[in-house]
Protein backbone atom coordinates (compact mmCIF):
# COMPACT_ATOMS: atom_id res chain seq x y z
CA UNK A 1 0.00 0.00 0.00
CA UNK A 2 2.89 2.35 0.77
CA UNK A 3 4.34 1.68 -2.67
CA UNK A 4 1.04 2.70 -4.33
CA UNK A 5 0.88 5.92 -2.34
CA UNK A 6 4.53 6.81 -2.90
CA UNK A 7 4.66 5.98 -6.62
CA UNK A 8 1.15 6.25 -8.10
CA UNK A 9 2.46 6.81 -11.63
CA UNK A 10 4.64 3.70 -11.63
CA UNK A 11 1.77 1.73 -10.10
CA UNK A 12 -0.50 2.78 -12.97
CA UNK A 13 2.08 1.67 -15.53
CA UNK A 14 2.51 -1.74 -13.85
CA UNK A 15 -1.28 -2.19 -13.69
CA UNK A 16 -1.50 -1.33 -17.39
CA UNK A 17 1.16 -3.91 -18.31
CA UNK A 18 -0.52 -6.63 -16.22
CA UNK A 19 -3.89 -5.79 -17.75
CA UNK A 20 -2.55 -5.95 -21.31
CA UNK A 21 -0.77 -9.26 -20.74
CA UNK A 22 -3.77 -10.83 -18.99
CA UNK A 23 -6.30 -9.58 -21.52
CA UNK A 24 -4.23 -10.39 -24.59
CA UNK A 25 -2.62 -13.70 -23.62
CA UNK A 26 -4.99 -15.28 -21.09
CA UNK A 27 -8.34 -14.04 -22.33
CA UNK A 28 -7.66 -13.28 -25.99
CA UNK A 29 -5.43 -16.20 -26.96
CA UNK A 30 -6.35 -18.92 -24.48
CA UNK A 31 -9.84 -18.73 -22.96
CA UNK A 32 -11.66 -16.89 -25.75
CA UNK A 33 -9.46 -16.86 -28.84
CA UNK A 34 -10.60 -14.90 -31.87
CA UNK A 35 -12.78 -16.90 -34.28
CA UNK A 36 -12.42 -15.92 -37.93
CA UNK A 37 -15.47 -16.17 -40.24
CA UNK A 38 -16.11 -15.13 -43.80
CA UNK A 39 -12.49 -15.63 -44.87
CA UNK A 40 -11.67 -15.56 -48.60
CA UNK A 41 -9.96 -18.39 -50.40
CA UNK A 42 -6.74 -16.38 -50.47
CA UNK A 43 -6.63 -16.63 -46.68
CA UNK A 44 -6.52 -20.44 -46.68
CA UNK A 45 -3.37 -22.46 -46.23
CA UNK A 46 -1.76 -23.89 -49.40
CA UNK A 47 -3.21 -27.41 -48.98
CA UNK A 48 -6.78 -26.05 -48.78
CA UNK A 49 -6.19 -23.75 -51.76
CA UNK A 50 -5.00 -26.69 -53.85
CA UNK A 51 -8.01 -28.82 -52.87
CA UNK A 52 -10.31 -25.93 -53.76
CA UNK A 53 -8.69 -25.46 -57.22
CA UNK A 54 -8.97 -29.20 -57.95
CA UNK A 55 -12.68 -29.12 -57.10
CA UNK A 56 -13.20 -26.10 -59.37
CA UNK A 57 -11.40 -27.84 -62.27
CA UNK A 58 -13.46 -31.01 -61.83
CA UNK A 59 -16.71 -28.99 -61.69
CA UNK A 60 -15.74 -27.16 -64.87
CA UNK A 61 -15.06 -30.50 -66.63
CA UNK A 62 -18.64 -31.46 -65.70
CA UNK A 63 -20.68 -28.30 -66.47
CA UNK A 64 -18.32 -26.17 -68.64
CA UNK A 65 -19.45 -22.99 -66.84
CA UNK A 66 -16.63 -20.47 -67.33
CA UNK A 67 -18.42 -17.85 -65.20
CA UNK A 68 -18.16 -20.06 -62.13
CA UNK A 69 -14.44 -20.55 -62.79
CA UNK A 70 -13.88 -16.81 -63.07
CA UNK A 71 -15.76 -16.19 -59.83
CA UNK A 72 -13.95 -18.95 -57.96
CA UNK A 73 -10.34 -18.33 -59.03
CA UNK A 74 -10.07 -14.63 -59.88
CA UNK A 75 -8.66 -12.08 -57.46
CA UNK A 76 -6.32 -14.31 -55.46
CA UNK A 77 -3.89 -15.87 -58.03
CA UNK A 78 -5.94 -19.04 -58.41
CA UNK A 79 -4.48 -19.53 -61.91
CA UNK A 80 -0.96 -19.71 -60.41
CA UNK A 81 -2.07 -22.45 -58.01
CA UNK A 82 -3.76 -24.31 -60.90
CA UNK A 83 -0.61 -24.17 -63.02
CA UNK A 84 1.54 -25.31 -60.10
CA UNK A 85 -0.73 -28.33 -59.61
CA UNK A 86 -0.75 -29.03 -63.38
CA UNK A 87 3.06 -29.06 -63.45
CA UNK A 88 3.26 -31.33 -60.41
CA UNK A 89 0.67 -33.98 -61.38
CA UNK A 90 1.42 -37.08 -63.43
CA UNK A 91 -2.22 -37.46 -64.44
CA UNK A 92 -2.58 -36.05 -67.98
CA UNK A 93 -6.35 -35.57 -67.65
CA UNK A 94 -5.98 -33.67 -64.37
CA UNK A 95 -3.21 -31.55 -65.87
CA UNK A 96 -5.48 -30.68 -68.82
CA UNK A 97 -8.36 -29.69 -66.50
CA UNK A 98 -6.13 -27.47 -64.38
CA UNK A 99 -4.57 -25.82 -67.44
CA UNK A 100 -8.04 -25.17 -68.86
CA UNK A 101 -9.28 -23.32 -65.75
CA UNK A 102 -6.03 -21.30 -65.67
CA UNK A 103 -6.69 -20.37 -69.32
CA UNK A 104 -10.14 -19.07 -68.39
CA UNK A 105 -8.72 -16.87 -65.61
CA UNK A 106 -5.65 -15.36 -67.32
CA UNK A 107 -6.29 -15.97 -71.00
CA UNK A 108 -2.93 -17.68 -71.61
CA UNK A 109 -3.05 -20.88 -69.64
CA UNK A 110 0.16 -21.97 -67.93
CA UNK A 111 2.53 -20.62 -70.58
CA UNK A 112 4.97 -18.19 -68.98
CA UNK A 113 3.51 -18.63 -65.48
CA UNK A 114 6.15 -18.88 -62.73
CA UNK A 115 4.94 -21.61 -60.39
CA UNK A 116 8.06 -21.82 -58.24
CA UNK A 117 7.01 -18.90 -55.99
CA UNK A 118 3.27 -18.29 -55.92
CA UNK A 119 2.30 -14.65 -56.17
CA UNK A 120 1.16 -12.92 -53.00
CA UNK A 121 -2.62 -12.71 -52.74
CA UNK A 122 -4.24 -9.33 -52.48
CA UNK A 123 -6.21 -10.40 -49.46
CA UNK A 124 -3.18 -11.86 -47.68
CA UNK A 125 -2.81 -15.24 -46.10
CA UNK A 126 -0.73 -17.30 -43.78
CA UNK A 127 0.37 -16.21 -40.33
CA UNK A 128 0.08 -12.46 -39.65
CA UNK A 129 2.91 -10.70 -37.85
CA UNK A 130 0.63 -7.85 -36.78
CA UNK A 131 0.11 -9.23 -33.21
CA UNK A 132 3.85 -9.56 -32.70
CA UNK A 133 4.44 -6.04 -33.99
CA UNK A 134 1.71 -4.78 -31.65
CA UNK A 135 3.31 -6.50 -28.68
CA UNK A 136 6.71 -5.09 -29.63
CA UNK A 137 5.23 -1.61 -29.91
CA UNK A 138 3.58 -1.98 -26.50
CA UNK A 139 6.86 -3.10 -24.93
CA UNK A 140 8.70 -0.13 -26.43
CA UNK A 141 5.98 2.23 -25.24
CA UNK A 142 6.00 0.77 -21.74
CA UNK A 143 9.80 0.95 -21.63
CA UNK A 144 9.70 4.62 -22.61
CA UNK A 145 7.08 5.36 -19.94
CA UNK A 146 9.11 3.54 -17.27
CA UNK A 147 12.24 5.44 -18.31
CA UNK A 148 10.44 8.79 -18.03
CA UNK A 149 9.01 7.91 -14.62
CA UNK A 150 12.39 6.71 -13.35
CA UNK A 151 14.14 9.85 -14.57
CA UNK A 152 11.45 12.00 -13.00
CA UNK A 153 11.72 10.13 -9.70
CA UNK A 154 15.52 10.44 -9.71
CA UNK A 155 15.35 14.16 -10.44
CA UNK A 156 12.77 14.71 -7.71
CA UNK A 157 14.80 12.66 -5.24
CA UNK A 158 17.96 14.52 -6.16
CA UNK A 159 16.21 17.86 -5.81
CA UNK A 160 14.71 16.86 -2.47
CA UNK A 161 18.01 15.62 -1.09
CA UNK A 162 19.95 18.61 -2.33
CA UNK A 163 17.45 21.20 -1.14
CA UNK A 164 18.23 24.92 -1.09
CA UNK A 165 21.91 25.80 -0.86
CA UNK A 166 21.59 27.58 2.44
CA UNK A 167 24.05 25.38 4.36
CA UNK A 168 26.79 28.00 4.26
CA UNK A 169 24.71 30.61 6.11
CA UNK A 170 25.32 30.62 9.86
CA UNK A 171 22.39 29.62 12.01
CA UNK A 172 22.90 32.67 14.19
CA UNK A 173 24.77 35.92 13.70
CA UNK A 174 25.59 38.51 16.40
CA UNK A 175 23.95 41.93 16.16
CA UNK A 176 26.49 44.71 15.83
CA UNK A 177 27.06 46.46 19.11
CA UNK A 178 25.22 43.95 21.24
CA UNK A 179 25.26 40.42 22.57
CA UNK A 180 21.84 39.32 21.32
CA UNK A 181 21.92 36.35 18.99
CA UNK A 182 19.61 36.46 15.93
CA UNK A 183 18.74 33.82 13.36
CA UNK A 184 18.74 34.12 9.56
CA UNK A 185 15.88 32.93 7.36
CA UNK A 186 15.88 32.51 3.55
CA UNK A 187 13.62 34.98 1.75
CA UNK A 188 14.56 34.93 -1.97
CA UNK A 189 16.72 33.31 -4.61
CA UNK A 190 17.96 34.83 -7.86
CA UNK A 191 19.82 33.36 -10.83
CA UNK A 192 21.79 35.33 -13.39
CA UNK A 193 24.07 34.34 -16.29
CA UNK A 194 26.74 36.11 -18.28
CA UNK A 195 27.80 35.07 -21.78
CA UNK A 196 30.66 36.51 -23.80
CA UNK A 197 29.35 39.28 -25.99
CA UNK A 198 26.95 40.65 -23.35
CA UNK A 199 29.08 43.74 -22.83
CA UNK A 200 26.42 45.60 -20.80
CA UNK A 201 25.89 42.76 -18.32
CA UNK A 202 24.64 44.22 -15.03
CA UNK A 203 21.80 42.45 -13.18
CA UNK A 204 20.27 43.72 -9.94
CA UNK A 205 17.48 42.33 -7.75
CA UNK A 206 15.27 43.85 -5.07
CA UNK A 207 15.18 42.01 -1.74
CA UNK A 208 11.84 42.05 0.08
CA UNK A 209 10.42 40.13 3.03
CA UNK A 210 7.17 38.14 3.08
CA UNK A 211 5.17 41.34 3.77
CA UNK A 212 6.62 43.05 0.73
CA UNK A 213 8.81 45.43 2.74
CA UNK A 214 11.96 46.57 0.94
CA UNK A 215 15.08 45.30 2.70
CA UNK A 216 17.81 46.00 0.17
CA UNK A 217 19.26 45.03 -3.20
CA UNK A 218 21.87 42.69 -4.62
CA UNK A 219 23.39 42.28 -8.04
CA UNK A 220 26.12 41.03 -10.33
CA UNK A 221 27.96 42.92 -13.07
CA UNK A 222 31.15 43.27 -15.08
CA UNK A 223 34.06 44.55 -13.01
CA UNK A 224 37.05 44.42 -15.38
CA UNK A 225 37.96 43.27 -18.89
CA UNK A 226 41.23 42.81 -20.75
CA UNK A 227 42.30 42.91 -24.37
CA UNK A 228 39.84 44.18 -27.00
CA UNK A 229 36.76 46.20 -26.09
CA UNK A 230 34.35 44.52 -28.51
CA UNK A 231 33.43 42.00 -27.42
CA UNK A 232 34.78 42.50 -23.93
CA UNK A 233 37.03 39.82 -22.49
CA UNK A 234 35.66 39.90 -18.94
CA UNK A 235 38.33 38.89 -16.45
CA UNK A 236 36.50 39.89 -13.24
CA UNK A 237 32.84 40.00 -12.16
CA UNK A 238 31.62 41.76 -9.04
CA UNK A 239 28.77 40.70 -6.79
CA UNK A 240 27.35 43.26 -4.36
CA UNK A 241 24.84 43.61 -1.53
CA UNK A 242 23.07 46.76 -0.35
CA UNK A 243 21.23 46.76 2.97
CA UNK A 244 18.81 49.62 3.76
CA UNK A 245 19.83 49.23 7.43
CA UNK A 246 23.53 49.48 6.62
CA UNK A 247 24.90 52.42 4.65
CA UNK A 248 27.72 50.29 3.25
CA UNK A 249 27.43 48.32 0.03
CA UNK A 250 29.41 45.11 0.37
CA UNK A 251 31.19 44.08 -2.84
CA UNK A 252 33.34 41.08 -3.70
CA UNK A 253 35.23 40.77 -6.97
CA UNK A 254 35.24 37.31 -8.53
CA UNK A 255 38.44 37.06 -10.58
CA UNK A 256 39.56 34.70 -13.29
CA UNK A 257 42.51 32.46 -12.56
CA UNK A 258 44.83 34.78 -14.51
CA UNK A 259 43.56 37.96 -12.82
CA UNK A 260 43.72 36.54 -9.30
CA UNK A 261 47.40 35.64 -9.62
CA UNK A 262 48.36 38.79 -11.54
CA UNK A 263 49.60 41.19 -8.83
CA UNK A 264 49.14 44.32 -10.92
CA UNK A 265 45.61 43.47 -11.97
CA UNK A 266 44.73 42.35 -8.47
CA UNK A 267 45.99 45.63 -7.03
CA UNK A 268 43.96 47.57 -9.59
CA UNK A 269 40.76 45.80 -8.58
CA UNK A 270 41.42 45.89 -4.81
CA UNK A 271 39.51 49.18 -4.24
CA UNK A 272 36.35 47.67 -5.72
CA UNK A 273 36.04 44.90 -3.16
CA UNK A 274 37.50 41.76 -1.66
CA UNK A 275 39.12 39.56 -4.35
CA UNK A 276 37.81 36.01 -4.77
CA UNK A 277 39.16 33.30 -7.08
CA UNK A 278 36.43 32.05 -9.42
CA UNK A 279 35.81 28.35 -8.87
CA UNK A 280 32.79 26.36 -9.98
CA UNK A 281 30.44 25.34 -7.13
CA UNK A 282 32.19 27.83 -4.87
CA UNK A 283 29.87 29.77 -2.50
CA UNK A 284 30.74 33.38 -1.69
CA UNK A 285 29.12 34.94 1.39
CA UNK A 286 28.26 38.65 1.65
CA UNK A 287 26.95 39.90 4.99
CA UNK A 288 25.59 43.26 6.17
CA UNK A 289 23.80 44.35 9.33
CA UNK A 290 20.53 42.57 8.54
CA UNK A 291 21.11 40.62 5.33
CA UNK A 292 23.22 37.71 4.09
CA UNK A 293 23.79 36.65 0.48
CA UNK A 294 25.08 33.24 -0.56
CA UNK A 295 26.47 33.57 -4.09
CA UNK A 296 27.11 30.13 -5.58
CA UNK A 297 28.94 29.85 -8.92
CA UNK A 298 27.01 27.10 -10.75
CA UNK A 299 28.62 27.44 -14.19
CA UNK A 300 32.10 28.60 -15.15
CA UNK A 301 33.66 28.32 -18.61
CA UNK A 302 36.78 30.13 -19.75
CA UNK A 303 37.31 31.44 -23.27
CA UNK A 304 40.12 30.17 -25.46
CA UNK A 305 42.19 32.81 -27.21
CA UNK A 306 45.73 32.31 -28.48
CA UNK A 307 46.49 36.01 -27.95
CA UNK A 308 45.35 36.27 -24.31
CA UNK A 309 46.74 34.22 -21.40
CA UNK A 310 44.96 30.95 -20.60
CA UNK A 311 42.00 31.14 -18.19
CA UNK A 312 42.05 34.92 -18.38
CA UNK A 313 38.44 35.70 -19.36
CA UNK A 314 35.01 34.16 -18.93
CA UNK A 315 33.04 32.67 -21.78
CA UNK A 316 30.10 31.57 -19.61
CA UNK A 317 29.40 32.48 -16.00
CA UNK A 318 26.26 31.62 -13.98
CA UNK A 319 25.68 32.47 -10.35
CA UNK A 320 22.79 31.89 -7.93
CA UNK A 321 22.12 34.38 -5.17
CA UNK A 322 20.32 33.17 -2.04
CA UNK A 323 19.11 36.03 0.15
CA UNK A 324 18.70 35.66 3.90
CA UNK A 325 17.27 38.10 6.42
CA UNK A 326 18.49 38.21 9.99
CA UNK A 327 15.67 38.10 12.50
CA UNK A 328 15.84 40.44 15.44
CA UNK A 329 15.50 44.06 16.51
CA UNK A 330 17.98 46.40 14.83
CA UNK A 331 18.73 50.03 15.48
CA UNK A 332 18.43 52.59 12.72
CA UNK A 333 21.74 52.93 10.84
CA UNK A 334 24.04 55.71 11.98
CA UNK A 335 24.10 57.43 8.61
CA UNK A 336 25.56 60.69 9.83
CA UNK A 337 28.35 58.92 11.69
CA UNK A 338 29.18 56.78 8.65
CA UNK A 339 29.23 59.87 6.39
CA UNK A 340 31.56 61.66 8.79
CA UNK A 341 33.75 58.58 8.86
CA UNK A 342 33.93 58.49 5.09
CA UNK A 343 34.63 62.21 4.86
CA UNK A 344 37.43 62.00 7.39
CA UNK A 345 38.99 59.22 5.40
C-alpha positions in Angstrom: 0.0 0.0 0.0 2.9 2.3 0.8 4.3 1.7 -2.7 1.0 2.7 -4.3 0.9 5.9 -2.3 4.5 6.8 -2.9 4.7 6.0 -6.6 1.1 6.3 -8.1 2.5 6.8 -11.6 4.6 3.7 -11.6 1.8 1.7 -10.1 -0.5 2.8 -13.0 2.1 1.7 -15.5 2.5 -1.7 -13.9 -1.3 -2.2 -13.7 -1.5 -1.3 -17.4 1.2 -3.9 -18.3 -0.5 -6.6 -16.2 -3.9 -5.8 -17.8 -2.6 -5.9 -21.3 -0.8 -9.3 -20.7 -3.8 -10.8 -19.0 -6.3 -9.6 -21.5 -4.2 -10.4 -24.6 -2.6 -13.7 -23.6 -5.0 -15.3 -21.1 -8.3 -14.0 -22.3 -7.7 -13.3 -26.0 -5.4 -16.2 -27.0 -6.4 -18.9 -24.5 -9.8 -18.7 -23.0 -11.7 -16.9 -25.8 -9.5 -16.9 -28.8 -10.6 -14.9 -31.9 -12.8 -16.9 -34.3 -12.4 -15.9 -37.9 -15.5 -16.2 -40.2 -16.1 -15.1 -43.8 -12.5 -15.6 -44.9 -11.7 -15.6 -48.6 -10.0 -18.4 -50.4 -6.7 -16.4 -50.5 -6.6 -16.6 -46.7 -6.5 -20.4 -46.7 -3.4 -22.5 -46.2 -1.8 -23.9 -49.4 -3.2 -27.4 -49.0 -6.8 -26.0 -48.8 -6.2 -23.8 -51.8 -5.0 -26.7 -53.8 -8.0 -28.8 -52.9 -10.3 -25.9 -53.8 -8.7 -25.5 -57.2 -9.0 -29.2 -58.0 -12.7 -29.1 -57.1 -13.2 -26.1 -59.4 -11.4 -27.8 -62.3 -13.5 -31.0 -61.8 -16.7 -29.0 -61.7 -15.7 -27.2 -64.9 -15.1 -30.5 -66.6 -18.6 -31.5 -65.7 -20.7 -28.3 -66.5 -18.3 -26.2 -68.6 -19.5 -23.0 -66.8 -16.6 -20.5 -67.3 -18.4 -17.8 -65.2 -18.2 -20.1 -62.1 -14.4 -20.5 -62.8 -13.9 -16.8 -63.1 -15.8 -16.2 -59.8 -13.9 -18.9 -58.0 -10.3 -18.3 -59.0 -10.1 -14.6 -59.9 -8.7 -12.1 -57.5 -6.3 -14.3 -55.5 -3.9 -15.9 -58.0 -5.9 -19.0 -58.4 -4.5 -19.5 -61.9 -1.0 -19.7 -60.4 -2.1 -22.4 -58.0 -3.8 -24.3 -60.9 -0.6 -24.2 -63.0 1.5 -25.3 -60.1 -0.7 -28.3 -59.6 -0.7 -29.0 -63.4 3.1 -29.1 -63.4 3.3 -31.3 -60.4 0.7 -34.0 -61.4 1.4 -37.1 -63.4 -2.2 -37.5 -64.4 -2.6 -36.1 -68.0 -6.3 -35.6 -67.6 -6.0 -33.7 -64.4 -3.2 -31.5 -65.9 -5.5 -30.7 -68.8 -8.4 -29.7 -66.5 -6.1 -27.5 -64.4 -4.6 -25.8 -67.4 -8.0 -25.2 -68.9 -9.3 -23.3 -65.7 -6.0 -21.3 -65.7 -6.7 -20.4 -69.3 -10.1 -19.1 -68.4 -8.7 -16.9 -65.6 -5.6 -15.4 -67.3 -6.3 -16.0 -71.0 -2.9 -17.7 -71.6 -3.1 -20.9 -69.6 0.2 -22.0 -67.9 2.5 -20.6 -70.6 5.0 -18.2 -69.0 3.5 -18.6 -65.5 6.2 -18.9 -62.7 4.9 -21.6 -60.4 8.1 -21.8 -58.2 7.0 -18.9 -56.0 3.3 -18.3 -55.9 2.3 -14.7 -56.2 1.2 -12.9 -53.0 -2.6 -12.7 -52.7 -4.2 -9.3 -52.5 -6.2 -10.4 -49.5 -3.2 -11.9 -47.7 -2.8 -15.2 -46.1 -0.7 -17.3 -43.8 0.4 -16.2 -40.3 0.1 -12.5 -39.7 2.9 -10.7 -37.9 0.6 -7.9 -36.8 0.1 -9.2 -33.2 3.8 -9.6 -32.7 4.4 -6.0 -34.0 1.7 -4.8 -31.7 3.3 -6.5 -28.7 6.7 -5.1 -29.6 5.2 -1.6 -29.9 3.6 -2.0 -26.5 6.9 -3.1 -24.9 8.7 -0.1 -26.4 6.0 2.2 -25.2 6.0 0.8 -21.7 9.8 0.9 -21.6 9.7 4.6 -22.6 7.1 5.4 -19.9 9.1 3.5 -17.3 12.2 5.4 -18.3 10.4 8.8 -18.0 9.0 7.9 -14.6 12.4 6.7 -13.3 14.1 9.8 -14.6 11.4 12.0 -13.0 11.7 10.1 -9.7 15.5 10.4 -9.7 15.3 14.2 -10.4 12.8 14.7 -7.7 14.8 12.7 -5.2 18.0 14.5 -6.2 16.2 17.9 -5.8 14.7 16.9 -2.5 18.0 15.6 -1.1 20.0 18.6 -2.3 17.5 21.2 -1.1 18.2 24.9 -1.1 21.9 25.8 -0.9 21.6 27.6 2.4 24.0 25.4 4.4 26.8 28.0 4.3 24.7 30.6 6.1 25.3 30.6 9.9 22.4 29.6 12.0 22.9 32.7 14.2 24.8 35.9 13.7 25.6 38.5 16.4 23.9 41.9 16.2 26.5 44.7 15.8 27.1 46.5 19.1 25.2 43.9 21.2 25.3 40.4 22.6 21.8 39.3 21.3 21.9 36.4 19.0 19.6 36.5 15.9 18.7 33.8 13.4 18.7 34.1 9.6 15.9 32.9 7.4 15.9 32.5 3.5 13.6 35.0 1.7 14.6 34.9 -2.0 16.7 33.3 -4.6 18.0 34.8 -7.9 19.8 33.4 -10.8 21.8 35.3 -13.4 24.1 34.3 -16.3 26.7 36.1 -18.3 27.8 35.1 -21.8 30.7 36.5 -23.8 29.3 39.3 -26.0 27.0 40.6 -23.4 29.1 43.7 -22.8 26.4 45.6 -20.8 25.9 42.8 -18.3 24.6 44.2 -15.0 21.8 42.5 -13.2 20.3 43.7 -9.9 17.5 42.3 -7.7 15.3 43.8 -5.1 15.2 42.0 -1.7 11.8 42.0 0.1 10.4 40.1 3.0 7.2 38.1 3.1 5.2 41.3 3.8 6.6 43.0 0.7 8.8 45.4 2.7 12.0 46.6 0.9 15.1 45.3 2.7 17.8 46.0 0.2 19.3 45.0 -3.2 21.9 42.7 -4.6 23.4 42.3 -8.0 26.1 41.0 -10.3 28.0 42.9 -13.1 31.2 43.3 -15.1 34.1 44.6 -13.0 37.1 44.4 -15.4 38.0 43.3 -18.9 41.2 42.8 -20.8 42.3 42.9 -24.4 39.8 44.2 -27.0 36.8 46.2 -26.1 34.4 44.5 -28.5 33.4 42.0 -27.4 34.8 42.5 -23.9 37.0 39.8 -22.5 35.7 39.9 -18.9 38.3 38.9 -16.4 36.5 39.9 -13.2 32.8 40.0 -12.2 31.6 41.8 -9.0 28.8 40.7 -6.8 27.3 43.3 -4.4 24.8 43.6 -1.5 23.1 46.8 -0.4 21.2 46.8 3.0 18.8 49.6 3.8 19.8 49.2 7.4 23.5 49.5 6.6 24.9 52.4 4.6 27.7 50.3 3.3 27.4 48.3 0.0 29.4 45.1 0.4 31.2 44.1 -2.8 33.3 41.1 -3.7 35.2 40.8 -7.0 35.2 37.3 -8.5 38.4 37.1 -10.6 39.6 34.7 -13.3 42.5 32.5 -12.6 44.8 34.8 -14.5 43.6 38.0 -12.8 43.7 36.5 -9.3 47.4 35.6 -9.6 48.4 38.8 -11.5 49.6 41.2 -8.8 49.1 44.3 -10.9 45.6 43.5 -12.0 44.7 42.4 -8.5 46.0 45.6 -7.0 44.0 47.6 -9.6 40.8 45.8 -8.6 41.4 45.9 -4.8 39.5 49.2 -4.2 36.3 47.7 -5.7 36.0 44.9 -3.2 37.5 41.8 -1.7 39.1 39.6 -4.3 37.8 36.0 -4.8 39.2 33.3 -7.1 36.4 32.0 -9.4 35.8 28.3 -8.9 32.8 26.4 -10.0 30.4 25.3 -7.1 32.2 27.8 -4.9 29.9 29.8 -2.5 30.7 33.4 -1.7 29.1 34.9 1.4 28.3 38.7 1.6 26.9 39.9 5.0 25.6 43.3 6.2 23.8 44.4 9.3 20.5 42.6 8.5 21.1 40.6 5.3 23.2 37.7 4.1 23.8 36.6 0.5 25.1 33.2 -0.6 26.5 33.6 -4.1 27.1 30.1 -5.6 28.9 29.8 -8.9 27.0 27.1 -10.8 28.6 27.4 -14.2 32.1 28.6 -15.1 33.7 28.3 -18.6 36.8 30.1 -19.7 37.3 31.4 -23.3 40.1 30.2 -25.5 42.2 32.8 -27.2 45.7 32.3 -28.5 46.5 36.0 -27.9 45.3 36.3 -24.3 46.7 34.2 -21.4 45.0 30.9 -20.6 42.0 31.1 -18.2 42.0 34.9 -18.4 38.4 35.7 -19.4 35.0 34.2 -18.9 33.0 32.7 -21.8 30.1 31.6 -19.6 29.4 32.5 -16.0 26.3 31.6 -14.0 25.7 32.5 -10.4 22.8 31.9 -7.9 22.1 34.4 -5.2 20.3 33.2 -2.0 19.1 36.0 0.1 18.7 35.7 3.9 17.3 38.1 6.4 18.5 38.2 10.0 15.7 38.1 12.5 15.8 40.4 15.4 15.5 44.1 16.5 18.0 46.4 14.8 18.7 50.0 15.5 18.4 52.6 12.7 21.7 52.9 10.8 24.0 55.7 12.0 24.1 57.4 8.6 25.6 60.7 9.8 28.3 58.9 11.7 29.2 56.8 8.6 29.2 59.9 6.4 31.6 61.7 8.8 33.8 58.6 8.9 33.9 58.5 5.1 34.6 62.2 4.9 37.4 62.0 7.4 39.0 59.2 5.4 
